[in-house]
């Protein structure tokens, strides 16, 4: 049984309106102005993925939270699981932007990285 989905592509500022037919786990995409739109539309229709951005707790600093993100995408349906896995993470200075704070999140091959520096600020 075929399922029809209408999506707005987010791969570039153009925002093409995509028409996607999904049948048996395979997607046929139309309406894209570039090849990136076809790839994104097929992925989004069959198995949507997201980069997770959030914060983690900080100890030993005047700052209370440090912004972080995954260095790759996670299945949309696993974001809440990822948030639960990240919840106990606590960092202490020094941390540099790009430092890996948690490796292989949920066994999905994606690391959690700092998106800001946390230097030796005192309380």
C-alpha positions in Angstrom: 0.0 0.0 0.0 1.4 3.4 -1.0 1.4 6.4 1.3 1.6 10.0 0.0 3.4 12.7 1.9 3.8 16.4 1.2 7.0 17.9 2.7 8.9 21.2 2.5 12.5 20.6 1.9 15.0 22.1 4.4 18.2 21.3 2.6 18.6 24.8 1.2 16.8 28.2 1.4 14.7 27.4 -1.7 12.2 25.4 0.4 10.9 23.2 -2.5 7.5 21.6 -1.9 8.1 17.9 -2.2 5.7 15.2 -3.1 6.7 11.8 -1.8 5.2 8.4 -2.5 6.3 5.7 0.0 5.7 2.1 -1.0 7.3 -0.8 0.8 9.9 1.3 2.5 11.0 2.9 -0.8 10.3 6.6 -1.5 9.8 8.3 -4.9 10.3 12.1 -4.6 9.2 14.8 -7.0 9.1 18.6 -6.8 12.8 18.9 -5.8 15.0 21.4 -7.7 18.2 19.7 -6.8 19.5 16.2 -5.9 19.8 17.1 -2.2 16.0 17.5 -2.0 15.4 14.0 -3.4 17.7 12.5 -0.8 16.3 14.5 2.1 12.7 13.9 1.1 13.2 10.1 0.8 15.0 10.0 4.2 12.4 12.2 5.9 9.5 10.2 4.6 10.9 6.8 5.5 13.1 7.3 8.6 13.3 10.9 9.8 16.6 11.9 11.5 17.4 14.9 13.7 20.5 16.5 15.3 19.8 16.9 19.0 20.7 20.2 20.7 20.3 20.7 24.4 22.3 21.6 27.6 24.1 19.7 30.3 24.7 20.5 34.0 27.9 22.3 35.0 29.7 22.0 38.3 32.6 24.2 39.6 31.6 27.3 37.6 29.4 30.3 37.8 27.6 28.8 34.7 24.9 26.3 35.4 24.4 24.8 31.9 26.6 24.2 28.9 25.2 24.0 25.4 25.8 20.7 23.6 24.7 18.9 20.4 25.1 15.5 18.7 27.8 15.4 16.1 25.5 13.5 13.8 21.8 12.6 13.4 19.6 10.4 15.5 16.3 8.7 14.6 13.5 11.1 15.4 11.8 8.4 17.5 14.9 8.0 19.7 15.3 11.7 20.8 13.5 11.2 24.1 15.7 8.2 24.8 18.8 10.3 24.0 17.6 13.1 26.4 17.3 10.5 29.2 20.8 9.3 28.5 22.2 12.8 28.5 20.4 13.9 31.7 23.0 12.5 34.1 25.9 14.2 32.2 27.7 16.8 34.4 30.8 18.6 33.2 33.5 20.6 35.0 35.9 23.1 33.6 37.9 23.1 31.4 35.8 22.0 28.4 36.5 23.2 24.9 34.0 23.6 22.1 34.1 20.3 20.2 35.1 18.2 23.2 33.3 14.9 23.3 31.2 14.6 26.5 29.5 11.3 25.8 30.6 8.7 23.2 28.4 6.5 21.1 25.1 7.8 22.4 22.5 5.0 22.6 24.9 2.8 20.7 24.0 4.7 17.5 27.6 5.9 16.7 26.8 9.5 17.5 28.8 11.5 20.1 27.6 14.4 22.3 29.9 17.4 21.9 30.2 20.8 23.6 29.2 23.8 21.5 30.9 26.4 23.7 34.0 26.7 25.9 33.8 26.3 29.6 37.0 27.6 31.0 38.2 27.8 34.6 35.6 30.2 35.9 35.3 30.1 39.6 32.2 30.1 41.7 
